[in-house]
Amino acid sequence: MTGPLAAVDPQISALIEREERRREQSLQLLAAETIASPAVRAAVGSTLADKYAEGYPGHRYHGGVEVVDNVERLAVERAHALFGADYVNVQPLSWPLANFAVYVAFAQPGDQVLSLSLRHGGHQSHGSRANWSGRWFNILNYEVREDTEQVDYDQVRDLALIHRPRILVAGGTAYTRAWDFATMRTIADEAGCILWVDGAHLVGLAAGGVLESPVPYADVVSVATNKVMRGPRGGLLLARAEHAEALSRAVYPFLQGAPAMNSIAGKAVAFAESSTDDYRRYTRTVADTAAALAAGFADRGLHPVGGGTDTHVGVVDVSSLGVSGREATRRLAAAGIVVDKAITPFDPAPVSEGSAIRFGTAAVTTGGIRPSDAPRIVDLMMDAMSTADERRHAAVAASVAHLGEAE
């Protein structure tokens, strides 16, 4: 790498080069990642990174905000057009902070919150004791059905009507099937609670027309702009108009000071790019590739949790190979294939080991992988997971590197 960074800090420059080579030579199948577009990176690396703009457009604490006010207004306008929400807040510095704002806006410490169990695909910000959500709120969990490994909506209704939670949460990070938002809305109305959809892994696909949008059903939707959307790392809130004041105050001044104006510019770019036919084709390919991978594992005798996937995320039980999820992940990493370990909904293994792996297809789709590549990728993954032989892993890694070059 040449330029000012290499001249000023050659160590960091060299590490960035190493990361670029690592990505080029391996298969990035992490569900939490995609690749930001060049235009988004240009916006994030722009002079807007230097601007302090505490407050909202027209009501800033600092001066010199005429330009960045227009940047934020443009981001909000584009999000309105893309998602159809009454209220948009583009300021959350991250998706977890957007989630935190939902709690701040609608609940008090000690209130009851009903969410999908972490062991069944939920997220730590939905009630893990290791997270503030599990320490500040009284968390109740619903689960998936044992026969289908899909959300048990009858159980959701029963728990909601018995406990009357303040917030009902839909969404998770390891749940692979589409949600029935209409049913969740009905349950929330019957129980008199707020319906919050954590759409971190869903809304990018909904923007591309692959999944139904949660926006018409939810009181509030939280979004990560960097999971499927090719935007910057950051958060977004979409909500009904009546919740505008509560959510605005939750983000600022309760949780944050000045927003990252360069990130907001990157979000604006991502919203524009996500409104195109190219983006819709990309999201369709993302989902089709994930489904093809899940089907490929099923054809080879492994069990995809939930019977497959409707999203970019797949969870596959690897215990029949005689390895834990942790060991399978280690073997895949040695072969140049990056995934997460995971647990199955009724996993007998400890969480630290797990019986499954979790993959995602947004980054590899951006890199050129297509559904037709799925059988070859599954074969390489099966080869790597089935042996502890380092020489075999090296051979798989070589094949992975050539796969990337071919694309």
Stockholm file with secondary structure:
# STOCKHOLM 1.0

chainA/1-407         MTGPLAAVDPQISALIEREERRREQSLQLLAAETIASPAVRAAVGSTLADKYAEGYPGHRYHGGVEVVDNVERLAVERAHALFGADYVNVQPLSWPLANFAVYVAFAQPGDQVLSLSLRHGGHQSHGSRANWSGRWFNILNYEVREDTEQVDYDQVRDLALIHRPRILVAGGTAYTRAWDFATMRTIADEAGCILWVDGAHLVGLAAGGVLESPVPYADVVSVATNKVMRGPRGGLLLARAEHAEALSRAVYPFLQGAPAMNSIAGKAVAFAESSTDDYRRYTRTVADTAAALAAGFADRGLHPVGGGTDTHVGVVDVSSLGVSGREATRRLAAAGIVVDKAITPFDPAPVSEGSAIRFGTAAVTTGGIRPSDAPRIVDLMMDAMSTADERRHAAVAASVAHLGEAE
#=GR chainA/1-407 SS CCSHHHHHCHHHHHHHHHHHHHHHHSEECCTTCCCCCHHHHHHHTSGGGGCCCCEETTEESSSCCHHHHHHHHHHHHHHHHHHCCSEEECCCSSHHHHHHHHHHHHCCTTCEEEEECGGGTCCGGGTCTTSHHHHHSEEEEECBCTTTCSBCHHHHHHHHHHHCCSEEEECCSSCCSCCCHHHHHHHHHHHTCEEEEECTTTHHHHHTTSSCCSTTTCSEEEEETTSSSCCCSCEEEEECGGGHHHHHHIIIIIICSSCCHHHHHHHHHHHHHTTSHHHHHHHHHHHHHHHHHHHHHHHTTCEEGGGSCSSSEEEEECGGGTCCHHHHHHHHHHTTEECEEECCTTCCSCTTTCSEEEEECHHHHHTTCCGGGHHHHHHHHHHHHTCCCHHHHHHHHHHHHHHHHHC
#=GC SS_cons         CCSHHHHHCHHHHHHHHHHHHHHHHSEECCTTCCCCCHHHHHHHTSGGGGCCCCEETTEESSSCCHHHHHHHHHHHHHHHHHHCCSEEECCCSSHHHHHHHHHHHHCCTTCEEEEECGGGTCCGGGTCTTSHHHHHSEEEEECBCTTTCSBCHHHHHHHHHHHCCSEEEECCSSCCSCCCHHHHHHHHHHHTCEEEEECTTTHHHHHTTSSCCSTTTCSEEEEETTSSSCCCSCEEEEECGGGHHHHHHIIIIIICSSCCHHHHHHHHHHHHHTTSHHHHHHHHHHHHHHHHHHHHHHHTTCEEGGGSCSSSEEEEECGGGTCCHHHHHHHHHHTTEECEEECCTTCCSCTTTCSEEEEECHHHHHTTCCGGGHHHHHHHHHHHHTCCCHHHHHHHHHHHHHHHHHC
//
